[in-house]
Amino acid sequence: MNESRMEKEPEMLSAEAARQILGISRTTMHRLLSGGELHGSKVGGQWRFRRADLDAYVERAPHDIAAAALPALEAEIRWWTPAPESGAEAATSEAKIGALAEAILALAMRREASDIHIEPRADGALIRLRDDGVLDDVRTLPLPLLAPLVAHFKKLGALNVAETRAPQHGRANLSLGGADWVWYLATLPVGGNETMTIQLTPHPPMASMRAELGDLGLPNEELKRVEAWLGQPMGLILVVGPQESGKNTTLTALMSRVTKPECKVMAVEENLDVVVPGAVQVEANGATGLSVAEALHAFFRHDPDVIVAGAVKEREELELLLRGAHNGHLVLAAMDAASFSDVITKLDEMEIEPFVLSSALLGVVAQRLVRRLCRDCTIDDAPDAALVERARGLASAGGYKMPEKVNWKRGAGCAKCRGTGARGRIALYEVVSNAGEIAAAITRRAPKDELETLARASGAPDLFAAGVRAAVEGQTSLSTLFVSLAHTLRR
């Protein structure tokens, strides 16, 4: 081969080398190739890439911004950035969109928001932050900025920028303000535009965050009950609640309590957000190509003492967990369900054999989050007498006797809570042991109402009763409680 021929044939890089240069996963590379955003060639059944094609992907043109929208973009950057560095103004439209995106992320992190929502509206692009579980409208951007802003976030998350007619989702790591974060992006086409949601999670890449059982706010009796379950060598403990109810925090605290040098703990989770020292933790999601069931099958070959499953959804997963609980393992698992009676009914509907469940189940922790009163502006409250009596009756039926005299509290609103009167959230718990009449009722498929009655008779207050107790203690307000748990009031 002569020199002129060598000059005409550029070096072809392997898929692995290309992936390392781009800093993307195999799954993302496959998506980019399928969508035509990344160019490559098949040689002998293997993908090969020219360096020029990789450079073209990295340096691809940003989403066009109309010249008329540039002044509005600059105004938005000034609004979102309280104190921009002198001389640091972005020079290009792409850089300015990047500055706006970074400013939005920075505000979300300062406010400790869990989610950013970018939504097309008739009058512009609405930016909303979910703070303490509540969505707050922050700012409406000019509509011409929506597409380039979404495109910028897509680029950061290695999504297909050109694809605007199909839903996409992805994950990216972010360092901002000296902290590491992982964020999950999802897009959805809406009326010729796209809406985007970004979930923000503090990311401890091998920087351990250990939740402690004693810090969860469990009342003493409920805490003793859970500790007794954790002391058993085998059996199943279920942590249930709707999405964003703090289940993963509780499950991590339980896992931390049983993780000891003499105990092998193996956990499977959809997203590994918290690392527990000493535990073997595995991610099971589309990116890893591993399912929860496959991970559980593998665990049985590794002699675990404790098995943990972070998001149980399928019957096969439940059957594997029950098998483990019957075969000498302590099993901790989280599920989406509203209450103790709801999860038992749900498992029956999934055709889990009642006796198999009843003989393995140690207990259920059901939970819900409500807003905590701001400690800097809490004042005395005088709720309506009818509301107080309604709360008294519901609490009594739910297993908690409310005192005759209560010094009710509410938040007046201040700068620290942005005038809301609430800052942070507390968890409410329903902790039910599977023993005696409850176990017998599960075995014979007792109806939901009977399960509720037996749970109350066992000394386990329901979630609303737990909320009334929290309001009596001044942690939340009575009005907040009724708003947050209105859908649970069936009596």
NUGUVEX-452084 format. One line per field, with one value per residue (C-alpha): residue number from 1; chain; x, y, z. Coordinates in nm, 3 decimals, m for minus. Layout:
<volos>
resi [NUM,...]
chain [A,...]
x [X,...]
y [Y,...]
z [Z,...]
</volos>
This chain:
<volos>
resi [1,2,3,4,5,6,7,8,9,10,11,12,13,14,15,16,17,18,19,20,21,22,23,24,25,26,27,28,29,30,31,32,33,34,35,36,37,38,39,40,41,42,43,44,45,46,47,48,49,50,51,52,53,54,55,56,57,58,59,60,61,62,63,64,65,66,67,68,69,70,71,72,73,74,75,76,77,78,79,80,81,82,83,84,85,86,87,88,89,90,91,92,93,94,95,96,97,98,99,100,101,102,103,104,105,106,107,108,109,110,111,112,113,114,115,116,117,118,119,120,121,122,123,124,125,126,127,128,129,130,131,132,133,134,135,136,137,138,139,140,141,142,143,144,145,146,147,148,149,150,151,152,153,154,155,156,157,158,159,160,161,162,163,164,165,166,167,168,169,170,171,172,173,174,175,176,177,178,179,180,181,182,183,184,185,186,187,188,189,190,191,192,193,194,195,196,197,198,199,200,201,202,203,204,205,206,207,208,209,210,211,212,213,214,215,216,217,218,219,220,221,222,223,224,225,226,227,228,229,230,231,232,233,234,235,236,237,238,239,240,241,242,243,244,245,246,247,248,249,250,251,252,253,254,255,256,257,258,259,260,261,262,263,264,265,266,267,268,269,270,271,272,273,274,275,276,277,278,279,280,281,282,283,284,285,286,287,288,289,290,291,292,293,294,295,296,297,298,299,300,301,302,303,304,305,306,307,308,309,310,311,312,313,314,315,316,317,318,319,320,321,322,323,324,325,326,327,328,329,330,331,332,333,334,335,336,337,338,339,340,341,342,343,344,345,346,347,348,349,350,351,352,353,354,355,356,357,358,359,360,361,362,363,364,365,366,367,368,369,370,371,372,373,374,375,376,377,378,379,380,381,382,383,384,385,386,387,388,389,390,391,392,393,394,395,396,397,398,399,400,401,402,403,404,405,406,407,408,409,410,411,412,413,414,415,416,417,418,419,420,421,422,423,424,425,426,427,428,429,430,431,432,433,434,435,436,437,438,439,440,441,442,443,444,445,446,447,448,449,450,451,452,453,454,455,456,457,458,459,460,461,462,463,464,465,466,467,468,469,470,471,472,473,474,475,476,477,478,479,480,481,482,483,484,485,486,487,488,489,490,491]
chain [A,A,A,A,A,A,A,A,A,A,A,A,A,A,A,A,A,A,A,A,A,A,A,A,A,A,A,A,A,A,A,A,A,A,A,A,A,A,A,A,A,A,A,A,A,A,A,A,A,A,A,A,A,A,A,A,A,A,A,A,A,A,A,A,A,A,A,A,A,A,A,A,A,A,A,A,A,A,A,A,A,A,A,A,A,A,A,A,A,A,A,A,A,A,A,A,A,A,A,A,A,A,A,A,A,A,A,A,A,A,A,A,A,A,A,A,A,A,A,A,A,A,A,A,A,A,A,A,A,A,A,A,A,A,A,A,A,A,A,A,A,A,A,A,A,A,A,A,A,A,A,A,A,A,A,A,A,A,A,A,A,A,A,A,A,A,A,A,A,A,A,A,A,A,A,A,A,A,A,A,A,A,A,A,A,A,A,A,A,A,A,A,A,A,A,A,A,A,A,A,A,A,A,A,A,A,A,A,A,A,A,A,A,A,A,A,A,A,A,A,A,A,A,A,A,A,A,A,A,A,A,A,A,A,A,A,A,A,A,A,A,A,A,A,A,A,A,A,A,A,A,A,A,A,A,A,A,A,A,A,A,A,A,A,A,A,A,A,A,A,A,A,A,A,A,A,A,A,A,A,A,A,A,A,A,A,A,A,A,A,A,A,A,A,A,A,A,A,A,A,A,A,A,A,A,A,A,A,A,A,A,A,A,A,A,A,A,A,A,A,A,A,A,A,A,A,A,A,A,A,A,A,A,A,A,A,A,A,A,A,A,A,A,A,A,A,A,A,A,A,A,A,A,A,A,A,A,A,A,A,A,A,A,A,A,A,A,A,A,A,A,A,A,A,A,A,A,A,A,A,A,A,A,A,A,A,A,A,A,A,A,A,A,A,A,A,A,A,A,A,A,A,A,A,A,A,A,A,A,A,A,A,A,A,A,A,A,A,A,A,A,A,A,A,A,A,A,A,A,A,A,A,A,A,A,A,A,A,A,A,A,A,A,A,A,A,A,A,A,A,A,A,A,A,A,A,A,A,A,A,A,A,A,A,A,A,A,A,A,A,A,A,A,A,A,A,A,A,A,A,A,A,A,A,A,A,A,A,A,A,A]
x [0.000,0.154,0.148,m0.116,m0.357,m0.295,m0.376,m0.711,m0.821,m0.869,m0.820,m1.138,m1.204,m1.376,m1.715,m1.552,m1.293,m1.565,m1.778,m1.486,m1.418,m1.783,m1.823,m2.154,m2.295,m2.343,m2.720,m2.688,m2.454,m2.706,m2.982,m2.773,m2.690,m3.052,m3.168,m2.909,m2.754,m2.418,m2.262,m2.065,m1.995,m2.036,m1.710,m1.715,m2.026,m1.866,m1.926,m1.634,m1.614,m1.415,m1.276,m1.426,m1.776,m1.720,m1.602,m1.907,m2.137,m1.960,m1.961,m2.310,m2.501,m2.725,m3.100,m3.151,m3.257,m3.439,m3.247,m3.558,m3.552,m3.194,m3.280,m3.543,m3.286,m3.039,m3.312,m3.395,m3.030,m3.020,m3.339,m3.223,m2.868,m2.880,m2.512,m2.343,m1.968,m1.839,m1.707,m1.864,m2.147,m2.192,m2.092,m2.293,m2.661,m2.571,m2.359,m2.641,m2.890,m2.634,m2.606,m2.985,m3.003,m2.729,m2.905,m3.231,m3.048,m2.866,m3.192,m3.350,m3.056,m3.054,m3.420,m3.357,m3.625,m3.679,m3.802,m3.790,m4.089,m4.059,m4.405,m4.532,m4.823,m5.013,m4.825,m4.478,m4.270,m4.359,m4.078,m4.203,m4.014,m4.143,m4.044,m4.140,m4.376,m4.561,m4.527,m4.441,m4.469,m4.135,m4.116,m4.272,m4.008,m4.078,m4.201,m3.917,m3.674,m3.857,m3.720,m3.353,m3.369,m3.515,m3.261,m2.976,m3.093,m3.135,m2.778,m2.653,m2.851,m2.733,m3.089,m3.168,m3.196,m3.356,m3.635,m3.923,m4.220,m4.164,m4.110,m3.751,m3.587,m3.230,m2.993,m2.691,m2.446,m2.395,m2.149,m2.264,m2.183,m1.932,m2.193,m2.254,m2.604,m2.770,m3.067,m3.327,m3.473,m3.800,m3.953,m4.301,m4.437,m4.722,m4.905,m4.606,m4.371,m4.210,m4.254,m3.962,m3.931,m3.595,m3.572,m3.277,m3.114,m2.802,m2.550,m2.301,m2.079,m1.923,m1.963,m2.177,m2.500,m2.619,m2.977,m3.038,m3.353,m3.375,m3.385,m3.700,m3.941,m4.105,m4.293,m4.141,m4.394,m4.369,m3.988,m3.977,m4.206,m3.980,m3.665,m3.823,m3.884,m3.525,m3.407,m3.566,m3.342,m3.600,m3.925,m4.057,m4.085,m4.278,m4.240,m4.531,m4.664,m4.739,m4.459,m4.256,m4.362,m4.011,m4.018,m3.660,m3.533,m3.705,m3.587,m3.229,m3.251,m3.371,m3.092,m2.835,m2.953,m2.897,m2.572,m2.300,m1.965,m2.118,m2.417,m2.420,m2.673,m2.758,m2.986,m3.138,m3.266,m3.384,m3.152,m2.863,m2.894,m2.760,m2.464,m2.479,m2.127,m2.094,m2.396,m2.378,m2.600,m2.701,m2.886,m3.160,m3.291,m3.284,m2.932,m2.785,m2.989,m3.060,m3.410,m3.508,m3.608,m3.273,m3.087,m3.291,m3.225,m2.853,m2.861,m2.964,m2.631,m2.432,m2.539,m2.702,m2.839,m3.055,m3.215,m3.342,m3.559,m3.621,m3.913,m4.122,m4.383,m4.417,m4.559,m4.238,m4.038,m4.277,m4.266,m3.886,m3.885,m4.131,m3.918,m3.622,m3.822,m3.927,m3.576,m3.389,m3.339,m3.457,m3.621,m3.687,m3.892,m4.073,m4.399,m4.646,m4.956,m5.162,m5.176,m5.142,m5.484,m5.424,m5.101,m5.253,m5.546,m5.308,m5.100,m5.417,m5.517,m5.171,m5.259,m5.000,m5.102,m5.244,m5.091,m4.749,m4.773,m4.911,m4.650,m4.361,m4.476,m4.335,m4.504,m4.584,m4.466,m4.702,m4.610,m4.697,m4.520,m4.681,m4.535,m4.360,m4.430,m4.149,m3.963,m3.889,m4.248,m4.465,m4.744,m5.052,m5.354,m5.728,m5.875,m6.249,m6.425,m6.603,m6.268,m6.123,m6.417,m6.392,m6.024,m6.103,m6.355,m6.131,m5.830,m6.032,m6.156,m5.798,m5.652,m5.539,m5.716,m5.672,m5.623,m5.913,m5.696,m5.445,m5.220,m5.259,m4.989,m4.959,m4.693,m4.730,m4.496,m4.150,m3.853,m3.699,m4.009,m4.090,m4.415,m4.560,m4.543,m4.391,m4.034,m3.941,m4.159,m4.228,m4.329,m4.644,m4.640,m4.878,m4.680,m4.869,m4.730,m4.851,m4.952,m5.253,m5.586,m5.423,m5.224,m5.538,m5.734,m5.469,m5.476,m5.854,m5.857,m6.046,m6.194,m6.017,m6.248,m6.184,m5.807,m5.836,m6.036,m5.788,m5.493,m5.649,m5.729,m5.363,m5.256,m5.144,m5.291,m5.373,m5.204,m5.460,m5.446,m5.066,m5.110,m5.339,m5.077,m4.814,m5.045,m5.104,m4.724,m4.694,m4.510,m4.778,m5.108,m5.455,m5.548,m5.236,m5.328,m5.678,m5.546,m5.266,m5.468,m5.815,m5.816,m5.757,m6.071,m6.329,m6.507]
y [0.000,0.332,0.659,0.824,0.533,0.548,0.921,0.851,0.587,0.735,0.519,0.334,0.315,0.029,0.076,0.059,0.323,0.548,0.502,0.604,0.915,1.023,0.928,0.746,0.404,0.117,0.168,0.536,0.457,0.209,0.471,0.735,0.494,0.384,0.746,0.842,1.104,0.922,0.784,0.461,0.165,m0.209,m0.391,m0.768,m0.746,m0.493,m0.119,0.101,0.480,0.758,1.016,1.288,1.144,1.140,1.501,1.595,1.447,1.629,1.960,1.925,2.250,2.368,2.413,2.736,3.041,3.315,3.643,3.818,3.592,3.674,3.987,3.785,3.510,3.760,3.905,3.556,3.487,3.809,3.711,3.358,3.458,3.689,3.790,3.705,3.729,4.042,3.971,3.626,3.700,3.422,3.515,3.273,3.177,2.818,2.937,3.165,2.878,2.679,2.963,2.973,2.596,2.608,2.894,2.697,2.394,2.609,2.760,2.415,2.292,2.597,2.536,2.162,2.091,1.729,1.798,2.060,2.080,2.261,2.289,2.459,2.695,2.933,3.232,3.078,2.801,2.754,2.652,2.480,2.331,2.058,2.167,1.959,1.763,2.074,2.224,2.594,2.810,2.992,3.169,3.175,3.199,3.336,3.045,3.073,2.966,2.637,2.425,2.531,2.489,2.139,2.057,2.169,1.945,1.659,1.704,1.693,1.372,1.211,1.200,1.234,1.609,1.561,1.336,1.556,1.334,1.045,1.022,0.985,0.933,0.925,0.983,1.207,1.304,1.669,1.859,2.203,2.419,2.168,1.889,1.584,1.507,1.247,1.365,1.172,1.338,1.257,1.427,1.403,1.563,1.806,1.997,2.055,2.125,1.910,1.903,1.791,1.674,1.652,1.465,1.572,1.336,1.404,1.162,0.989,0.812,0.584,0.863,0.675,0.818,0.598,0.648,0.563,0.391,0.615,0.929,0.835,0.975,0.644,0.667,0.452,0.167,0.146,0.161,m0.130,m0.330,m0.278,m0.356,m0.684,m0.780,m0.696,m0.928,m1.228,m1.459,m1.502,m1.356,m1.070,m0.702,m0.481,m0.102,0.046,0.384,0.582,0.726,1.001,0.883,0.818,0.438,0.422,0.622,0.383,0.077,0.209,0.266,m0.092,m0.221,m0.013,m0.155,m0.518,m0.458,m0.592,m0.766,m1.104,m1.056,m1.064,m0.817,m0.814,m0.548,m0.486,m0.139,0.037,0.331,0.317,0.656,0.571,0.346,0.142,0.039,m0.337,m0.421,m0.563,m0.332,m0.401,m0.180,m0.341,m0.117,m0.069,0.073,m0.228,m0.483,m0.670,m0.730,m0.746,m1.110,m1.200,m1.030,m1.217,m1.550,m1.468,m1.366,m1.715,m1.847,m1.608,m1.722,m1.397,m1.348,m1.053,m0.978,m0.628,m0.529,m0.161,m0.157,m0.475,m0.471,m0.815,m1.143,m1.331,m1.091,m1.139,m1.516,m1.510,m1.287,m1.515,m1.813,m1.641,m1.556,m1.920,m2.052,m1.880,m1.525,m1.198,m1.012,m0.636,m0.503,m0.187,m0.171,0.092,0.058,0.295,0.107,m0.228,m0.350,m0.216,m0.409,m0.734,m0.690,m0.602,m0.917,m1.126,m0.966,m1.059,m1.421,m1.461,m1.767,m1.632,m1.902,m1.853,m1.480,m1.515,m1.768,m1.550,m1.195,m1.036,m0.700,m0.397,m0.036,0.193,0.559,0.901,1.239,1.566,1.916,2.014,2.351,2.603,2.623,2.992,3.114,2.866,3.037,2.928,2.829,2.817,2.576,2.561,2.366,2.143,2.054,1.968,1.740,1.576,1.509,1.374,1.125,1.007,0.974,0.770,0.537,0.512,0.407,0.734,0.916,1.289,1.496,1.718,2.029,2.086,2.384,2.373,2.530,2.671,2.847,3.223,3.242,3.397,3.452,3.115,2.922,3.172,3.263,2.910,2.841,2.499,2.379,2.016,1.710,1.450,1.088,0.935,0.561,0.269,m0.026,m0.357,m0.689,m1.007,m1.221,m1.391,m1.292,m1.082,m1.380,m1.594,m1.323,m1.300,m1.678,m1.686,m1.380,m1.154,m0.838,m0.505,m0.361,m0.657,m0.624,m0.256,m0.343,m0.610,m0.376,m0.112,m0.376,m0.485,m0.137,0.001,0.348,0.423,0.698,0.967,0.893,0.916,1.252,1.383,1.283,1.477,1.782,1.754,1.754,2.072,1.914,1.992,2.177,2.027,2.193,2.051,1.707,1.716,1.842,1.582,1.280,1.369,1.073,0.829,0.937,0.671,0.654]
z [0.000,m0.106,0.088,m0.133,m0.071,0.306,0.304,0.133,0.386,0.733,1.038,1.139,1.512,1.692,1.861,2.204,2.113,1.971,2.281,2.504,2.293,2.308,2.673,2.618,2.706,2.460,2.483,2.395,2.105,1.965,1.995,1.817,1.535,1.498,1.486,1.227,1.454,1.463,1.145,1.127,0.898,0.939,0.862,0.898,1.115,1.351,1.372,1.270,1.292,1.128,1.367,1.147,1.205,1.580,1.571,1.364,1.629,1.912,1.725,1.571,1.524,1.804,1.766,1.573,1.772,1.587,1.591,1.724,2.031,2.132,2.337,2.526,2.586,2.729,2.954,3.082,3.164,3.367,3.552,3.633,3.728,4.033,4.022,3.690,3.683,3.510,3.165,3.167,2.921,2.667,2.313,2.097,2.097,2.189,2.481,2.597,2.595,2.792,3.043,3.080,3.130,3.394,3.573,3.585,3.725,3.980,4.107,4.134,4.339,4.566,4.638,4.680,4.421,4.324,3.969,3.694,3.458,3.123,2.967,2.649,2.712,2.487,2.625,2.653,2.810,3.177,3.414,3.730,4.024,4.254,4.602,4.908,4.683,4.559,4.210,4.200,3.887,3.870,3.535,3.188,2.915,2.567,2.355,2.096,2.372,2.442,2.157,2.193,2.572,2.545,2.272,2.499,2.783,2.535,2.422,2.781,2.837,2.510,2.374,2.005,1.946,1.605,1.738,1.849,1.765,2.006,2.384,2.502,2.837,2.960,3.247,3.297,3.569,3.657,3.874,3.978,4.277,4.408,4.429,4.213,4.088,3.871,3.670,3.478,3.168,2.992,2.689,2.537,2.217,2.292,2.019,1.794,2.086,2.354,2.728,2.945,3.303,3.480,3.808,4.024,4.272,4.483,4.339,4.565,4.312,4.568,4.828,5.076,5.212,5.497,5.614,5.980,6.101,6.405,6.188,5.995,6.251,6.339,6.672,6.948,6.928,6.550,6.567,6.814,6.587,6.283,6.482,6.595,6.232,6.139,6.415,6.245,6.038,5.761,5.634,5.420,5.516,5.271,5.249,5.055,4.947,4.632,4.420,4.589,4.936,5.070,5.031,4.906,5.204,5.445,5.254,5.259,5.635,5.688,5.465,5.655,5.988,5.880,5.687,5.917,5.863,5.952,5.718,5.336,5.195,4.823,4.674,4.331,4.244,3.929,3.996,4.240,4.409,4.757,4.832,5.154,5.266,5.292,5.075,4.722,4.514,4.154,3.905,3.696,3.417,3.043,3.050,3.230,3.035,3.359,3.492,3.860,3.821,3.659,3.943,4.205,4.034,4.041,4.409,4.519,4.388,4.609,4.957,5.079,5.428,5.326,4.988,4.907,4.609,4.549,4.305,4.288,4.011,3.858,3.987,3.904,4.121,4.414,4.381,4.387,4.697,4.875,4.780,4.940,5.253,5.289,5.227,5.509,5.382,5.532,5.242,5.227,4.937,4.825,4.631,4.513,4.732,4.946,5.277,5.455,5.341,4.990,4.937,5.068,4.829,4.545,4.602,4.598,4.266,4.133,4.219,4.491,4.694,5.026,5.246,5.086,5.156,5.508,5.616,5.491,5.572,5.888,5.844,5.632,5.661,5.469,5.444,5.308,5.307,5.422,5.442,5.764,5.924,5.876,6.206,6.154,6.127,6.319,6.513,6.707,6.503,6.571,6.314,6.259,6.536,6.284,6.125,6.466,6.549,6.208,6.273,6.621,6.484,6.201,6.432,6.682,6.408,6.282,6.617,6.780,7.065,7.021,7.340,7.447,7.438,7.161,7.088,6.709,6.490,6.140,5.932,5.897,5.598,5.587,5.358,5.441,5.329,5.049,5.220,5.214,5.588,5.519,5.469,5.423,5.468,5.735,5.689,5.832,5.896,5.929,6.072,6.084,6.208,6.041,6.338,6.494,6.344,6.073,5.942,5.945,5.763,5.489,5.445,5.395,5.166,5.406,5.250,5.275,5.542,5.771,5.725,5.822,6.135,6.242,6.184,6.410,6.674,6.669,6.783,6.445,6.372,6.009,5.808,5.884,6.256,6.234,6.064,6.338,6.594,6.393,6.387,6.762,6.807,6.598,6.305,6.047,6.033,6.042,5.712,5.544,5.670,5.521,5.187,5.167,5.280,5.151,4.912,5.201,5.389,5.317,5.649]
</volos>
